[in-house]
């Protein structure tokens, strides 16, 4: 069983972004929900992929997560969740970049 099969609804909505945008989302995530909100807009407007089949579905789950982070921010849960999600966005983007680089090296060899 692949680890992606066990991801929850919010985790499946994490987009794969270019590294500069992933770093920006991580920095913005220190304001609860802002990095996730920007990631959701990037999925909708920029066409970046999630584990969901449609961009609209991925964007909606990101925007809902951002709203929940803002609501939960007064009890610090929203802030912790926001920063954690920013780190996950960066990790997924780094993993995707490494996989792309390895695929290109195999083609060149």
GROMACS elastic network, one bead per residue, 0.5 to 0.9 nm:
[ bonds ]
;  ai    aj funct       b0    kb
    1     4     6  0.83779   500
    1     5     6  0.67717   500
    1     6     6  0.83193   500
    2     5     6  0.54648   500
    2     6     6  0.74738   500
    3     6     6  0.54846   500
    3     7     6  0.69385   500
    4     7     6  0.53018   500
    4     8     6  0.89118   500
    4    12     6  0.78191   500
    4    51     6  0.83037   500
    5     8     6  0.86688   500
    7    10     6  0.80034   500
    7    11     6  0.56509   500
    7    12     6  0.59134   500
    8    11     6  0.52330   500
    8    12     6  0.61416   500
    8    13     6  0.88517   500
    9    12     6  0.53429   500
    9    13     6  0.67472   500
    9    61     6  0.74255   500
   10    13     6  0.53050   500
   10    14     6  0.71690   500
   10    58     6  0.86588   500
   10    61     6  0.60935   500
   10    62     6  0.69446   500
   10    64     6  0.87527   500
   10    65     6  0.68546   500
   11    14     6  0.55605   500
   11    51     6  0.86436   500
   11    85     6  0.85078   500
   11    88     6  0.87616   500
   12    15     6  0.82196   500
   12    50     6  0.64089   500
   12    51     6  0.50442   500
   12    52     6  0.65713   500
   12    58     6  0.76721   500
   12    61     6  0.87439   500
   13    40     6  0.83913   500
   13    49     6  0.86365   500
   13    50     6  0.52842   500
   13    51     6  0.62162   500
   13    52     6  0.66315   500
   13    57     6  0.80348   500
   13    59     6  0.71922   500
   13    60     6  0.85627   500
   13    61     6  0.61040   500
   13    62     6  0.60572   500
   14    36     6  0.85661   500
   14    39     6  0.79176   500
   14    40     6  0.85231   500
   14    49     6  0.83977   500
   14    50     6  0.57761   500
   14    51     6  0.76039   500
   14    58     6  0.77329   500
   14    62     6  0.73635   500
   14    85     6  0.80252   500
   14    88     6  0.76073   500
   14    89     6  0.60869   500
   14    92     6  0.79205   500
   15    39     6  0.68813   500
   15    40     6  0.79742   500
   15    42     6  0.84203   500
   15    43     6  0.66903   500
   15    48     6  0.62320   500
   15    49     6  0.54436   500
   15    51     6  0.78733   500
   15    58     6  0.79973   500
   15    62     6  0.89781   500
   15    89     6  0.65854   500
   15    92     6  0.76960   500
   15    93     6  0.78765   500
   16    19     6  0.89999   500
   16    22     6  0.80589   500
   16    43     6  0.88704   500
   16    48     6  0.62476   500
   16    49     6  0.58160   500
   16    50     6  0.65386   500
   16    89     6  0.69350   500
   16    90     6  0.83344   500
   16    92     6  0.60088   500
   16    94     6  0.86487   500
   16    96     6  0.70605   500
   17    20     6  0.80901   500
   17    21     6  0.60927   500
   17    22     6  0.56049   500
   17    39     6  0.83221   500
   17    42     6  0.84110   500
   17    43     6  0.88043   500
   17    48     6  0.63527   500
   17    49     6  0.79706   500
   17    89     6  0.76233   500
   17    90     6  0.80202   500
   17    92     6  0.81407   500
   17    93     6  0.54524   500
   17    94     6  0.88483   500
   17    96     6  0.87295   500
   18    21     6  0.55531   500
   18    22     6  0.61973   500
   18    23     6  0.87923   500
   18    48     6  0.89420   500
   18    93     6  0.64803   500
   18    94     6  0.85377   500
   18    97     6  0.80824   500
   19    23     6  0.61193   500
   19    24     6  0.85203   500
   19    90     6  0.72550   500
   19    93     6  0.63016   500
   19    94     6  0.69756   500
   19    97     6  0.81603   500
   20    23     6  0.52235   500
   20    24     6  0.62148   500
   20    25     6  0.87375   500
   21    25     6  0.61616   500
   21    26     6  0.86027   500
   21    39     6  0.85034   500
   21    90     6  0.88099   500
   22    25     6  0.51027   500
   22    26     6  0.62586   500
   22    27     6  0.87351   500
   22    39     6  0.83191   500
   22    86     6  0.77140   500
   22    87     6  0.87192   500
   22    89     6  0.60973   500
   22    90     6  0.50381   500
   22    91     6  0.86572   500
   22    92     6  0.89252   500
   22    93     6  0.66949   500
   22    94     6  0.87530   500
   23    26     6  0.50173   500
   23    27     6  0.62521   500
   23    28     6  0.85769   500
   23    86     6  0.81521   500
   23    87     6  0.87659   500
   23    89     6  0.85042   500
   23    90     6  0.63281   500
   24    27     6  0.51468   500
   24    28     6  0.60827   500
   24    29     6  0.84959   500
   24    35     6  0.75607   500
   24    86     6  0.89351   500
   25    29     6  0.59493   500
   25    34     6  0.77751   500
   25    36     6  0.69423   500
   25    37     6  0.88113   500
   25    38     6  0.68147   500
   25    39     6  0.66772   500
   25    86     6  0.59467   500
   25    87     6  0.87986   500
   25    89     6  0.76240   500
   25    90     6  0.80315   500
   26    29     6  0.50972   500
   26    30     6  0.73281   500
   26    35     6  0.62377   500
   26    36     6  0.87871   500
   26    82     6  0.87068   500
   26    83     6  0.68549   500
   26    84     6  0.87589   500
   26    85     6  0.78965   500
   26    87     6  0.60698   500
   26    88     6  0.87143   500
   26    89     6  0.73911   500
   26    90     6  0.68538   500
   27    30     6  0.60250   500
   27    31     6  0.83507   500
   27    35     6  0.72699   500
   27    83     6  0.84544   500
   27    86     6  0.75742   500
   28    31     6  0.58523   500
   28    32     6  0.81609   500
   28    33     6  0.82490   500
   28    34     6  0.56550   500
   28    36     6  0.83143   500
   28    38     6  0.83701   500
   28    83     6  0.86917   500
   28    86     6  0.80173   500
   29    32     6  0.57781   500
   29    33     6  0.61859   500
   29    34     6  0.55317   500
   29    36     6  0.68190   500
   29    79     6  0.79148   500
   29    82     6  0.53157   500
   29    83     6  0.51884   500
   29    84     6  0.83954   500
   29    85     6  0.76507   500
   29    86     6  0.56184   500
   29    87     6  0.88046   500
   30    33     6  0.82078   500
   30    34     6  0.78130   500
   30    35     6  0.77409   500
   30    79     6  0.68283   500
   30    80     6  0.86630   500
   30    82     6  0.68629   500
   30    83     6  0.58062   500
   30    86     6  0.84148   500
   31    34     6  0.56773   500
   31    35     6  0.74751   500
   31    70     6  0.86843   500
   31    79     6  0.70977   500
   31    82     6  0.76581   500
   31    83     6  0.84060   500
   32    35     6  0.76148   500
   32    36     6  0.84485   500
   32    66     6  0.74481   500
   32    67     6  0.89754   500
   32    69     6  0.56459   500
   32    70     6  0.55308   500
   32    71     6  0.89637   500
   32    72     6  0.86199   500
   32    73     6  0.63011   500
   32    78     6  0.58709   500
   32    80     6  0.81299   500
   32    81     6  0.79957   500
   32    82     6  0.53117   500
   32    83     6  0.76198   500
   33    36     6  0.52971   500
   33    37     6  0.59276   500
   33    38     6  0.86326   500
   33    63     6  0.85007   500
   33    65     6  0.73252   500
   33    67     6  0.65176   500
   33    68     6  0.76983   500
   33    69     6  0.50915   500
   33    70     6  0.56190   500
   33    73     6  0.87023   500
   33    78     6  0.74497   500
   33    79     6  0.77778   500
   33    81     6  0.86206   500
   33    82     6  0.56858   500
   33    83     6  0.87971   500
   34    38     6  0.61858   500
   34    39     6  0.85346   500
   34    66     6  0.67417   500
   34    69     6  0.88609   500
   34    70     6  0.85305   500
   34    82     6  0.80388   500
   35    38     6  0.51757   500
   35    39     6  0.61228   500
   35    40     6  0.86064   500
   35    66     6  0.79763   500
   35    82     6  0.73611   500
   35    83     6  0.84627   500
   35    85     6  0.83283   500
   35    86     6  0.65335   500
   36    40     6  0.60733   500
   36    41     6  0.86149   500
   36    62     6  0.60113   500
   36    63     6  0.69875   500
   36    65     6  0.71614   500
   36    66     6  0.54103   500
   36    69     6  0.89154   500
   36    82     6  0.71643   500
   36    85     6  0.73090   500
   36    86     6  0.72341   500
   36    89     6  0.88694   500
   37    40     6  0.50699   500
   37    41     6  0.63241   500
   37    42     6  0.86349   500
   37    59     6  0.87517   500
   37    62     6  0.64704   500
   37    63     6  0.54495   500
   37    64     6  0.86134   500
   37    65     6  0.80967   500
   37    66     6  0.54026   500
   37    67     6  0.81556   500
   38    41     6  0.50759   500
   38    42     6  0.61306   500
   38    43     6  0.86569   500
   38    62     6  0.88475   500
   38    63     6  0.86370   500
   39    43     6  0.62360   500
   39    44     6  0.86909   500
   39    48     6  0.89706   500
   39    59     6  0.79433   500
   39    62     6  0.71009   500
   39    63     6  0.85245   500
   39    89     6  0.85283   500
   40    43     6  0.51145   500
   40    44     6  0.63093   500
   40    45     6  0.85949   500
   40    58     6  0.72548   500
   40    60     6  0.71227   500
   40    61     6  0.78316   500
   40    63     6  0.57177   500
   40    66     6  0.85838   500
   41    44     6  0.50305   500
   41    45     6  0.57997   500
   41    46     6  0.74655   500
   41    59     6  0.65577   500
   41    62     6  0.84411   500
   41    63     6  0.80216   500
   42    45     6  0.52022   500
   42    47     6  0.67519   500
   42    48     6  0.65145   500
   42    59     6  0.80806   500
   43    46     6  0.55065   500
   43    47     6  0.51005   500
   43    49     6  0.65179   500
   43    50     6  0.77100   500
   43    55     6  0.61248   500
   43    56     6  0.79126   500
   43    58     6  0.69783   500
   43    59     6  0.56333   500
   43    62     6  0.87719   500
   44    47     6  0.59157   500
   44    48     6  0.76399   500
   44    55     6  0.57441   500
   44    56     6  0.61206   500
   44    57     6  0.89960   500
   44    58     6  0.79088   500
   44    59     6  0.55336   500
   44    60     6  0.86489   500
   45    48     6  0.82461   500
   45    55     6  0.88788   500
   47    55     6  0.68991   500
   48    55     6  0.78458   500
   49    52     6  0.78868   500
   49    53     6  0.86340   500
   49    54     6  0.86516   500
   49    55     6  0.70580   500
   49    58     6  0.81439   500
   50    53     6  0.76547   500
   50    54     6  0.83388   500
   50    55     6  0.74470   500
   50    58     6  0.61151   500
   50    59     6  0.87889   500
   51    54     6  0.87693   500
   51    58     6  0.76534   500
   52    55     6  0.71344   500
   52    56     6  0.88848   500
   52    57     6  0.65656   500
   52    58     6  0.57235   500
   53    56     6  0.89240   500
   53    57     6  0.76705   500
   53    58     6  0.80610   500
   54    57     6  0.54392   500
   54    58     6  0.65907   500
   54    59     6  0.87633   500
   55    58     6  0.51863   500
   55    59     6  0.60281   500
   55    60     6  0.85369   500
   56    59     6  0.50854   500
   56    60     6  0.60470   500
   56    61     6  0.86723   500
   57    60     6  0.52017   500
   57    61     6  0.63576   500
   57    62     6  0.87036   500
   58    61     6  0.53687   500
   58    62     6  0.63056   500
   58    63     6  0.87369   500
   59    62     6  0.50942   500
   59    63     6  0.61462   500
   59    64     6  0.85938   500
   60    63     6  0.50884   500
   60    64     6  0.60843   500
   60    65     6  0.85244   500
   61    64     6  0.50661   500
   61    65     6  0.60972   500
   61    66     6  0.85877   500
   62    65     6  0.50710   500
   62    66     6  0.61938   500
   62    67     6  0.87019   500
   63    66     6  0.50012   500
   63    67     6  0.62518   500
   63    68     6  0.86836   500
   64    67     6  0.50818   500
   64    68     6  0.62399   500
   64    69     6  0.86202   500
   65    68     6  0.50991   500
   65    69     6  0.61487   500
   65    70     6  0.87443   500
   65    82     6  0.88207   500
   66    69     6  0.50586   500
   66    70     6  0.63928   500
   66    71     6  0.87600   500
   66    78     6  0.87402   500
   66    82     6  0.78127   500
   67    70     6  0.52297   500
   67    71     6  0.63231   500
   67    72     6  0.86830   500
   68    71     6  0.50051   500
   68    72     6  0.60217   500
   68    73     6  0.84019   500
   68    78     6  0.70913   500
   69    72     6  0.51090   500
   69    73     6  0.58590   500
   69    77     6  0.74429   500
   69    79     6  0.67579   500
   69    80     6  0.87673   500
   69    81     6  0.68503   500
   69    82     6  0.63697   500
   70    73     6  0.51362   500
   70    74     6  0.80453   500
   70    78     6  0.60503   500
   70    79     6  0.80205   500
   70    82     6  0.89160   500
   71    74     6  0.72163   500
   71    75     6  0.89094   500
   71    78     6  0.70294   500
   72    75     6  0.58699   500
   72    76     6  0.66688   500
   72    77     6  0.55650   500
   72    79     6  0.76951   500
   73    77     6  0.58375   500
   73    79     6  0.53688   500
   73    80     6  0.83594   500
   73    82     6  0.89831   500
   74    77     6  0.76984   500
   74    78     6  0.74656   500
   74    79     6  0.84291   500
   75    78     6  0.72354   500
   75    79     6  0.84785   500
   76    79     6  0.51914   500
   76    80     6  0.62790   500
   76    81     6  0.85390   500
   77    80     6  0.52565   500
   77    81     6  0.60062   500
   77    82     6  0.84033   500
   78    81     6  0.51170   500
   78    82     6  0.58952   500
   78    83     6  0.86206   500
   79    82     6  0.50332   500
   79    83     6  0.62353   500
   79    84     6  0.85016   500
   80    83     6  0.53536   500
   80    84     6  0.60776   500
   80    85     6  0.85415   500
   81    84     6  0.50516   500
   81    85     6  0.60359   500
   81    86     6  0.85854   500
   82    85     6  0.51441   500
   82    86     6  0.62456   500
   82    87     6  0.87658   500
   83    87     6  0.63279   500
   83    88     6  0.87060   500
   84    87     6  0.51548   500
   84    88     6  0.63057   500
   84    89     6  0.87480   500
   85    89     6  0.61391   500
   85    90     6  0.86072   500
   86    89     6  0.51344   500
   86    90     6  0.63414   500
   86    91     6  0.86799   500
   87    90     6  0.51113   500
   87    91     6  0.61246   500
   87    92     6  0.86431   500
   88    92     6  0.60397   500
   88    93     6  0.84542   500
   89    92     6  0.52923   500
   89    93     6  0.62056   500
   89    94     6  0.86355   500
   90    93     6  0.51653   500
   90    94     6  0.61162   500
   90    95     6  0.85843   500
   91    94     6  0.50900   500
   91    95     6  0.60691   500
   91    96     6  0.85555   500
   92    95     6  0.50810   500
   92    96     6  0.61349   500
   92    97     6  0.86197   500
   93    96     6  0.51050   500
   93    97     6  0.61788   500
   93    98     6  0.86688   500
   94    97     6  0.50927   500
   94    98     6  0.62232   500
   94    99     6  0.86556   500
   95    98     6  0.51864   500
   95    99     6  0.62287   500
   95   100     6  0.86777   500
   96    99     6  0.50969   500
   96   100     6  0.61687   500
   96   101     6  0.86112   500
   97   100     6  0.51296   500
   97   101     6  0.61434   500
   97   102     6  0.86337   500
   98   101     6  0.51000   500
   98   102     6  0.61652   500
   98   103     6  0.86042   500
   99   102     6  0.51671   500
   99   103     6  0.61802   500
   99   104     6  0.86979   500
  100   103     6  0.51071   500
  100   104     6  0.62539   500
  100   105     6  0.86777   500
  101   104     6  0.51577   500
  101   105     6  0.62364   500
  101   106     6  0.87259   500
  102   105     6  0.50497   500
  102   106     6  0.62385   500
  102   107     6  0.86931   500
  103   106     6  0.51467   500
  103   107     6  0.63153   500
  103   108     6  0.87266   500
  104   107     6  0.50798   500
  104   108     6  0.62004   500
  104   109     6  0.86748   500
  105   108     6  0.50731   500
  105   109     6  0.61756   500
  106   109     6  0.51741   500
